[in-house]
Amino acid sequence: MLILSAILFGVAALGGLVLGVSGLRQRGLPMWLSLIHGVVAAAGLITLILGVVQGNAGTLTIISLVLFLIAALGGFVLFSYHLRQKPHPKGLIVIHALAAVVAFVLLLIGIL
């Protein structure tokens, strides 16, 4: 489960990179990419939760889960801006991305 979670988060990160750069440049964000990014990240989060609940996780993996949950909350807020067609706060974009990247690195280290 943890490896599948890492793969899903890696795929979500690709879409997140495009969205983050576009958001920081205050360009239009494609709704289809936002939806795919969110669905794939949510699938990664669910598989990570299952991996932790099954007892296959160390401390770094649990910290990774907490950080991914924080990133998910930021993602929900960013998506609300998208739905309202308002400019995304640059600070929130950066915090969302940093939380997700740190969580992803910790997950990879935890798996290895």
DSSP file (Angstrom, degrees, kcal/mol; ACC not computed):
  #  RESIDUE AA STRUCTURE BP1 BP2  ACC     N-H-->O    O-->H-N    N-H-->O    O-->H-N    TCO  KAPPA ALPHA  PHI   PSI    X-CA   Y-CA   Z-CA
    1    1 A M     >        0   0    0      0, 0.0     4,-2.4     0, 0.0     5,-0.1   0.000 360.0 360.0 360.0 -38.3    0.0    0.0    0.0
    2    2 A L  H  >  +     0   0    0      2,-0.2     4,-2.2     1,-0.2     5,-0.1   0.880 360.0  48.9 -67.9 -36.9    2.8    2.4    0.8
    3    3 A I  H  > S+     0   0    0      2,-0.2     4,-2.3     1,-0.2    -1,-0.2   0.921 111.5  49.4 -68.2 -42.3    4.5    2.0   -2.5
    4    4 A L  H  > S+     0   0    0      1,-0.2     4,-2.7     2,-0.2    -2,-0.2   0.904 109.8  52.8 -60.5 -40.9    1.2    2.5   -4.4
    5    5 A S  H  X S+     0   0    0     -4,-2.4     4,-2.7     1,-0.2    -2,-0.2   0.923 108.3  49.7 -60.2 -45.0    0.6    5.6   -2.3
    6    6 A A  H  X S+     0   0    0     -4,-2.2     4,-2.1     2,-0.2    -1,-0.2   0.894 111.1  49.8 -62.8 -39.9    4.0    7.0   -3.3
    7    7 A I  H  X S+     0   0    0     -4,-2.3     4,-2.3     2,-0.2    -2,-0.2   0.937 111.6  48.0 -63.8 -46.4    3.3    6.3   -6.9
    8    8 A L  H  X S+     0   0    0     -4,-2.7     4,-2.5     1,-0.2    -2,-0.2   0.915 112.4  48.2 -62.2 -43.2   -0.1    8.1   -6.7
    9    9 A F  H  X S+     0   0    0     -4,-2.7     4,-2.1     2,-0.2    -1,-0.2   0.864 109.1  54.6 -66.1 -34.1    1.4   11.1   -4.9
   10   10 A G  H  X S+     0   0    0     -4,-2.1     4,-1.2    -5,-0.2    -2,-0.2   0.916 110.3  45.6 -63.2 -42.9    4.2   11.2   -7.6
   11   11 A V  H  X S+     0   0    0     -4,-2.3     4,-1.3     1,-0.2     3,-0.5   0.917 112.4  51.1 -65.2 -43.4    1.6   11.4  -10.3
   12   12 A A  H  X S+     0   0    0     -4,-2.5     4,-2.5     1,-0.2    -1,-0.2   0.857 104.0  59.8 -62.0 -34.4   -0.4   14.0   -8.4
   13   13 A A  H  X S+     0   0    0     -4,-2.1     4,-2.2     2,-0.2    -1,-0.2   0.848  98.7  57.3 -64.0 -33.8    2.8   16.0   -8.0
   14   14 A L  H  X S+     0   0    0     -4,-1.2     4,-1.5    -3,-0.5    -1,-0.2   0.948 111.8  40.6 -62.7 -47.8    3.2   16.3  -11.8
   15   15 A G  H  X S+     0   0    0     -4,-1.3     4,-2.5     1,-0.2    -2,-0.2   0.881 113.3  55.7 -65.8 -37.2   -0.2   17.9  -12.1
   16   16 A G  H  X S+     0   0    0     -4,-2.5     4,-3.0     1,-0.2    -2,-0.2   0.842 103.0  55.4 -64.3 -34.0    0.4   20.0   -9.0
   17   17 A L  H  X S+     0   0    0     -4,-2.2     4,-2.4     2,-0.2     5,-0.2   0.934 110.0  45.1 -64.1 -46.1    3.6   21.4  -10.5
   18   18 A V  H  X S+     0   0    0     -4,-1.5     4,-2.3     1,-0.2    -2,-0.2   0.933 116.4  46.1 -62.6 -46.0    1.7   22.6  -13.5
   19   19 A L  H  X S+     0   0    0     -4,-2.5     4,-2.8     1,-0.2    -2,-0.2   0.906 112.3  51.1 -64.0 -41.7   -1.1   24.0  -11.4
   20   20 A G  H  X S+     0   0    0     -4,-3.0     4,-2.5     2,-0.2    -2,-0.2   0.922 111.4  45.9 -63.8 -45.3    1.3   25.7   -9.0
   21   21 A V  H  X S+     0   0    0     -4,-2.4     4,-1.6     2,-0.2    -1,-0.2   0.927 115.4  47.3 -64.0 -44.4    3.3   27.4  -11.6
   22   22 A S  H  <>S+     0   0    0     -4,-2.3     5,-2.9    -5,-0.2    -2,-0.2   0.904 112.7  49.9 -63.0 -41.0    0.2   28.6  -13.4
   23   23 A G  H ><5S+     0   0    0     -4,-2.8     3,-1.1     1,-0.2    -2,-0.2   0.892 109.0  50.4 -65.6 -40.0   -1.3   29.8  -10.1
   24   24 A L  H 3<5S+     0   0    0     -4,-2.5    -1,-0.2     1,-0.3    -2,-0.2   0.821 111.2  49.3 -68.2 -29.5    1.8   31.7   -9.1
   25   25 A R  T 3<5S-     0   0    0     -4,-1.6    -1,-0.3    -5,-0.2    -2,-0.2   0.410 113.5-122.8 -86.6   2.3    1.7   33.4  -12.5
   26   26 A Q  T < 5 +     0   0    0     -3,-1.1     2,-0.2     1,-0.2    -3,-0.2   0.868  62.0 146.1  57.0  40.4   -2.0   34.2  -12.0
   27   27 A R      < -     0   0    0     -5,-2.9    -1,-0.2    -6,-0.1     2,-0.1  -0.604  59.3 -79.6 -98.7 165.7   -2.9   32.4  -15.2
   28   28 A G        -     0   0    0     -2,-0.2    -1,-0.1    -3,-0.1    -3,-0.0  -0.416  43.2-141.9 -65.3 136.6   -6.1   30.4  -15.7
   29   29 A L        -     0   0    0     -2,-0.1     2,-0.3    53,-0.1    -1,-0.1  -0.874  17.9-118.8-103.0 129.1   -6.0   27.0  -14.2
   30   30 A P     >  -     0   0    0      0, 0.0     4,-2.0     0, 0.0     3,-0.3  -0.503  14.6-147.1 -68.8 126.6   -7.6   24.1  -16.2
   31   31 A M  H  > S+     0   0    0     -2,-0.3     4,-2.6     1,-0.2     5,-0.2   0.884  96.8  57.9 -60.3 -40.0  -10.5   22.6  -14.2
   32   32 A W  H  > S+     0   0    0      1,-0.2     4,-2.3     2,-0.2    -1,-0.2   0.884 107.6  47.2 -60.6 -37.8   -9.9   19.1  -15.6
   33   33 A L  H  > S+     0   0    0     -3,-0.3     4,-2.8     2,-0.2    -1,-0.2   0.891 110.5  52.0 -71.8 -38.2   -6.3   19.2  -14.3
   34   34 A S  H  X S+     0   0    0     -4,-2.0     4,-2.4     2,-0.2    -2,-0.2   0.918 111.7  47.2 -61.0 -42.9   -7.4   20.4  -10.9
   35   35 A L  H  X S+     0   0    0     -4,-2.6     4,-2.6     2,-0.2     5,-0.2   0.928 113.6  46.2 -66.1 -45.3   -9.9   17.6  -10.6
   36   36 A I  H  X S+     0   0    0     -4,-2.3     4,-2.7    -5,-0.2     5,-0.3   0.930 112.6  51.4 -62.7 -44.4   -7.4   14.9  -11.7
   37   37 A H  H  X S+     0   0    0     -4,-2.8     4,-2.3     1,-0.2    -2,-0.2   0.931 113.4  44.8 -56.9 -47.2   -4.8   16.3   -9.4
   38   38 A G  H  X S+     0   0    0     -4,-2.4     4,-2.4    -5,-0.2    -2,-0.2   0.900 114.0  47.9 -66.5 -41.8   -7.2   16.2   -6.5
   39   39 A V  H  X S+     0   0    0     -4,-2.6     4,-2.2     2,-0.2    -2,-0.2   0.921 114.4  45.4 -67.1 -43.8   -8.6   12.7   -7.2
   40   40 A V  H  X S+     0   0    0     -4,-2.7     4,-2.1    -5,-0.2    -2,-0.2   0.912 114.3  48.8 -67.4 -41.0   -5.2   11.2   -7.6
   41   41 A A  H  X S+     0   0    0     -4,-2.3     4,-2.4    -5,-0.3    -2,-0.2   0.898 110.6  51.4 -64.0 -39.5   -3.9   12.9   -4.5
   42   42 A A  H  X S+     0   0    0     -4,-2.4     4,-2.6     2,-0.2    -2,-0.2   0.898 108.8  50.8 -64.2 -39.8   -7.0   11.7   -2.6
   43   43 A A  H  X S+     0   0    0     -4,-2.2     4,-2.4     2,-0.2    -1,-0.2   0.896 110.5  50.0 -63.7 -38.9   -6.3    8.1   -3.8
   44   44 A G  H  X S+     0   0    0     -4,-2.1     4,-2.1     2,-0.2    -2,-0.2   0.902 110.8  49.5 -63.4 -40.9   -2.8    8.5   -2.5
   45   45 A L  H  X S+     0   0    0     -4,-2.4     4,-2.6     2,-0.2    -2,-0.2   0.906 110.6  49.7 -65.5 -42.0   -4.0    9.7    0.8
   46   46 A I  H  X S+     0   0    0     -4,-2.6     4,-2.5     1,-0.2    -2,-0.2   0.926 112.2  47.0 -64.0 -44.6   -6.5    6.9    1.2
   47   47 A T  H  X S+     0   0    0     -4,-2.4     4,-2.2     1,-0.2    -1,-0.2   0.864 111.9  51.5 -67.0 -33.3   -3.8    4.3    0.4
   48   48 A L  H  X S+     0   0    0     -4,-2.1     4,-2.4     2,-0.2    -2,-0.2   0.921 109.3  49.6 -67.3 -42.8   -1.4    5.9    2.8
   49   49 A I  H  X S+     0   0    0     -4,-2.6     4,-2.8     1,-0.2     5,-0.2   0.929 111.4  49.6 -60.2 -44.6   -4.0    5.8    5.5
   50   50 A L  H  X S+     0   0    0     -4,-2.5     4,-2.1     1,-0.2    -1,-0.2   0.904 110.1  50.9 -61.1 -41.1   -4.7    2.2    4.8
   51   51 A G  H  <>S+     0   0    0     -4,-2.2     5,-1.9     2,-0.2     4,-0.2   0.893 112.8  45.5 -63.4 -39.8   -0.9    1.4    5.0
   52   52 A V  H ><5S+     0   0    0     -4,-2.4     3,-1.4     1,-0.2     5,-0.4   0.917 112.4  50.4 -69.3 -43.2   -0.6    3.2    8.3
   53   53 A V  H 3<5S+     0   0    0     -4,-2.8    -2,-0.2     1,-0.3    -1,-0.2   0.852 104.0  59.3 -64.2 -34.7   -3.7    1.5    9.8
   54   54 A Q  T 3<5S-     0   0    0     -4,-2.1    -1,-0.3    -5,-0.2    -2,-0.2   0.573 117.7-113.9 -71.2  -7.9   -2.4   -1.9    8.7
   55   55 A G  T < 5S+     0   0    0     -3,-1.4    -3,-0.2    -4,-0.2    -2,-0.1   0.672  82.4 122.4  86.6  17.1    0.7   -1.3   10.8
   56   56 A N      < +     0   0    0     -5,-1.9     2,-0.4     2,-0.0    -4,-0.2   0.137  52.1  95.3 -95.0  20.3    3.2   -1.1    8.0
   57   57 A A        -     0   0    0     -5,-0.4     2,-0.1    -6,-0.2    54,-0.1  -0.892  53.9-158.0-123.0 141.8    4.4    2.4    8.9
   58   58 A G     >  -     0   0    0     -2,-0.4     4,-1.8    52,-0.1     5,-0.2  -0.308  48.2 -81.3 -96.5-171.4    7.2    3.9   10.8
   59   59 A T  H  > S+     0   0    0      1,-0.2     4,-2.5     2,-0.2     5,-0.2   0.897 127.6  52.3 -61.3 -43.7    7.4    7.3   12.4
   60   60 A L  H  > S+     0   0    0      1,-0.2     4,-2.3     2,-0.2    -1,-0.2   0.877 108.5  51.3 -62.9 -36.8    8.4    9.1    9.2
   61   61 A T  H  > S+     0   0    0      2,-0.2     4,-2.1     1,-0.2    -1,-0.2   0.880 109.8  49.2 -68.1 -37.4    5.5    7.6    7.4
   62   62 A I  H  X S+     0   0    0     -4,-1.8     4,-2.1     2,-0.2    -2,-0.2   0.906 111.1  49.2 -68.6 -41.0    3.1    8.8   10.0
   63   63 A I  H  X S+     0   0    0     -4,-2.5     4,-2.4     1,-0.2    -2,-0.2   0.906 109.3  54.0 -61.7 -40.6    4.6   12.3   10.0
   64   64 A S  H  X S+     0   0    0     -4,-2.3     4,-2.6     1,-0.2    -2,-0.2   0.910 106.3  52.0 -58.5 -43.7    4.2   12.1    6.2
   65   65 A L  H  X S+     0   0    0     -4,-2.1     4,-2.2     2,-0.2    -1,-0.2   0.924 109.0  49.5 -59.6 -45.8    0.5   11.3    6.6
   66   66 A V  H  X S+     0   0    0     -4,-2.1     4,-1.9     1,-0.2    -1,-0.2   0.919 112.4  47.7 -61.4 -43.8    0.0   14.3    8.9
   67   67 A L  H  X S+     0   0    0     -4,-2.4     4,-2.6     1,-0.2    -1,-0.2   0.886 110.2  52.0 -66.2 -38.3    1.7   16.6    6.4
   68   68 A F  H  X S+     0   0    0     -4,-2.6     4,-2.4     2,-0.2    -1,-0.2   0.873 107.6  52.9 -65.5 -35.2   -0.3   15.2    3.5
   69   69 A L  H  X S+     0   0    0     -4,-2.2     4,-2.0     2,-0.2    -2,-0.2   0.902 109.9  48.1 -64.5 -40.2   -3.5   15.9    5.5
   70   70 A I  H  X S+     0   0    0     -4,-1.9     4,-2.0     2,-0.2    -2,-0.2   0.918 111.8  49.7 -64.1 -43.6   -2.4   19.5    6.0
   71   71 A A  H  X S+     0   0    0     -4,-2.6     4,-2.4     1,-0.2    -2,-0.2   0.887 108.0  54.4 -61.8 -38.6   -1.6   19.7    2.3
   72   72 A A  H  X S+     0   0    0     -4,-2.4     4,-2.3     2,-0.2    -1,-0.2   0.901 105.9  51.7 -63.5 -40.8   -5.1   18.3    1.5
   73   73 A L  H  X S+     0   0    0     -4,-2.0     4,-1.9     1,-0.2    -1,-0.2   0.926 110.9  47.9 -61.2 -43.5   -6.7   21.0    3.6
   74   74 A G  H  X S+     0   0    0     -4,-2.0     4,-2.6     1,-0.2    -2,-0.2   0.881 109.4  54.3 -62.4 -37.8   -4.8   23.6    1.7
   75   75 A G  H  X S+     0   0    0     -4,-2.4     4,-2.6     2,-0.2    -2,-0.2   0.881 105.5  52.3 -63.9 -39.4   -5.8   22.0   -1.5
   76   76 A F  H  X S+     0   0    0     -4,-2.3     4,-1.8     2,-0.2    -1,-0.2   0.914 110.9  47.5 -62.0 -42.4   -9.5   22.2   -0.5
   77   77 A V  H  X S+     0   0    0     -4,-1.9     4,-1.5     2,-0.2    -2,-0.2   0.928 112.2  49.2 -65.4 -44.3   -9.2   25.9    0.1
   78   78 A L  H  X S+     0   0    0     -4,-2.6     4,-1.9     1,-0.2    -2,-0.2   0.898 109.1  52.8 -61.3 -39.6   -7.3   26.4   -3.2
   79   79 A F  H  X S+     0   0    0     -4,-2.6     4,-2.7     1,-0.2    -1,-0.2   0.852 103.2  57.7 -65.1 -33.2  -10.0   24.5   -5.0
   80   80 A S  H  X S+     0   0    0     -4,-1.8     4,-1.7     2,-0.2    -1,-0.2   0.882 106.0  49.7 -64.5 -36.2  -12.7   26.7   -3.4
   81   81 A Y  H  <>S+     0   0    0     -4,-1.5     5,-2.5     2,-0.2     4,-0.4   0.901 109.9  52.0 -64.1 -40.4  -10.9   29.7   -5.0
   82   82 A H  H ><5S+     0   0    0     -4,-1.9     3,-1.2     1,-0.2    -2,-0.2   0.930 108.9  48.8 -61.9 -46.4  -10.9   27.9   -8.3
   83   83 A L  H 3<5S+     0   0    0     -4,-2.7    -1,-0.2     1,-0.3    -2,-0.2   0.855 113.3  47.1 -62.8 -35.1  -14.6   27.2   -8.1
   84   84 A R  T 3<5S-     0   0    0     -4,-1.7    -1,-0.3    -5,-0.2    -2,-0.2   0.463 109.8-126.0 -85.6  -0.7  -15.3   30.9   -7.3
   85   85 A Q  T < 5 +     0   0    0     -3,-1.2    -3,-0.2    -4,-0.4    -2,-0.1   0.891  62.0 140.5  55.8  44.5  -13.0   31.9  -10.2
   86   86 A K      < -     0   0    0     -5,-2.5    -1,-0.2    -6,-0.1    -2,-0.1  -0.802  62.3 -87.3-110.9 156.0  -10.9   34.1   -7.8
   87   87 A P        -     0   0    0      0, 0.0    -1,-0.1     0, 0.0   -64,-0.1  -0.374  45.9-118.5 -61.7 138.3   -7.1   34.5   -7.8
   88   88 A H        -     0   0    0    -65,-0.2     2,-0.3     1,-0.1   -62,-0.1  -0.611  28.8-108.7 -79.3 135.0   -5.4   31.9   -5.7
   89   89 A P     >  -     0   0    0      0, 0.0     4,-2.0     0, 0.0     3,-0.2  -0.482  22.3-145.6 -65.0 124.3   -3.4   33.3   -2.8
   90   90 A K  H  > S+     0   0    0     -2,-0.3     4,-2.3     1,-0.2     5,-0.2   0.876  96.7  55.6 -61.1 -38.5    0.3   32.8   -3.7
   91   91 A G  H  > S+     0   0    0      1,-0.2     4,-2.5     2,-0.2    -1,-0.2   0.901 107.7  48.2 -61.7 -41.0    1.2   32.1    0.0
   92   92 A L  H  > S+     0   0    0      2,-0.2     4,-2.8     1,-0.2     5,-0.2   0.873 108.7  54.4 -68.6 -36.5   -1.2   29.3    0.2
   93   93 A I  H  X S+     0   0    0     -4,-2.0     4,-2.4     2,-0.2    -2,-0.2   0.938 111.5  45.4 -59.3 -45.8    0.0   27.8   -3.1
   94   94 A V  H  X S+     0   0    0     -4,-2.3     4,-2.9     2,-0.2     5,-0.2   0.920 114.0  47.5 -66.0 -44.9    3.5   27.8   -1.7
   95   95 A I  H  X S+     0   0    0     -4,-2.5     4,-2.6     2,-0.2     5,-0.2   0.924 112.6  50.0 -63.0 -44.3    2.5   26.3    1.7
   96   96 A H  H  X S+     0   0    0     -4,-2.8     4,-2.1     1,-0.2    -2,-0.2   0.934 114.4  44.7 -57.9 -47.8    0.4   23.6    0.0
   97   97 A A  H  X S+     0   0    0     -4,-2.4     4,-2.7    -5,-0.2    -2,-0.2   0.917 113.6  49.0 -66.0 -44.0    3.3   22.7   -2.3
   98   98 A L  H  X S+     0   0    0     -4,-2.9     4,-2.6     2,-0.2     5,-0.3   0.914 111.1  49.6 -64.0 -42.8    5.9   22.7    0.5
   99   99 A A  H  X S+     0   0    0     -4,-2.6     4,-2.3    -5,-0.2    -1,-0.2   0.923 114.1  46.2 -60.9 -43.7    3.8   20.6    2.8
  100  100 A A  H  X S+     0   0    0     -4,-2.1     4,-2.5    -5,-0.2    -2,-0.2   0.901 113.3  48.1 -67.5 -41.1    3.2   18.1    0.0
  101  101 A V  H  X S+     0   0    0     -4,-2.7     4,-2.5     2,-0.2     5,-0.2   0.933 113.8  45.9 -66.8 -45.5    6.9   17.9   -1.1
  102  102 A V  H  X S+     0   0    0     -4,-2.6     4,-2.5     1,-0.2     5,-0.2   0.917 114.0  49.8 -62.9 -42.0    8.2   17.5    2.4
  103  103 A A  H  X S+     0   0    0     -4,-2.3     4,-2.4    -5,-0.3    -2,-0.2   0.907 110.8  50.1 -62.1 -41.5    5.5   14.8    3.0
  104  104 A F  H  X S+     0   0    0     -4,-2.5     4,-2.4     2,-0.2    -2,-0.2   0.914 110.9  47.8 -64.6 -43.8    6.5   13.0   -0.2
  105  105 A V  H  X S+     0   0    0     -4,-2.5     4,-2.5     2,-0.2     5,-0.2   0.924 112.7  49.1 -63.6 -44.0   10.2   13.0    0.6
  106  106 A L  H  X S+     0   0    0     -4,-2.5     4,-2.8     1,-0.2    -2,-0.2   0.888 110.1  52.0 -63.0 -38.0    9.4   11.7    4.2
  107  107 A L  H  X S+     0   0    0     -4,-2.4     4,-2.2     2,-0.2    -2,-0.2   0.937 110.3  47.9 -62.8 -45.8    7.2    9.0    2.7
  108  108 A L  H  X S+     0   0    0     -4,-2.4     4,-2.0     2,-0.2    -2,-0.2   0.919 114.0  46.1 -61.4 -43.8    9.9    7.9    0.3
  109  109 A I  H  < S+     0   0    0     -4,-2.5    -1,-0.2     1,-0.2    -2,-0.2   0.915 111.9  52.6 -64.1 -42.2   12.5    7.8    3.1
  110  110 A G  H  < S+     0   0    0     -4,-2.8    -2,-0.2     1,-0.2    -1,-0.2   0.849 109.4  48.9 -62.3 -35.6   10.0    5.9    5.3
  111  111 A I  H  <        0   0    0     -4,-2.2    -1,-0.2     1,-0.2    -2,-0.2   0.893 360.0 360.0 -71.1 -39.6    9.5    3.3    2.6
  112  112 A L     <        0   0    0     -4,-2.0    -1,-0.2    -5,-0.2    -2,-0.2   0.484 360.0 360.0 -77.3 360.0   13.2    2.8    2.1
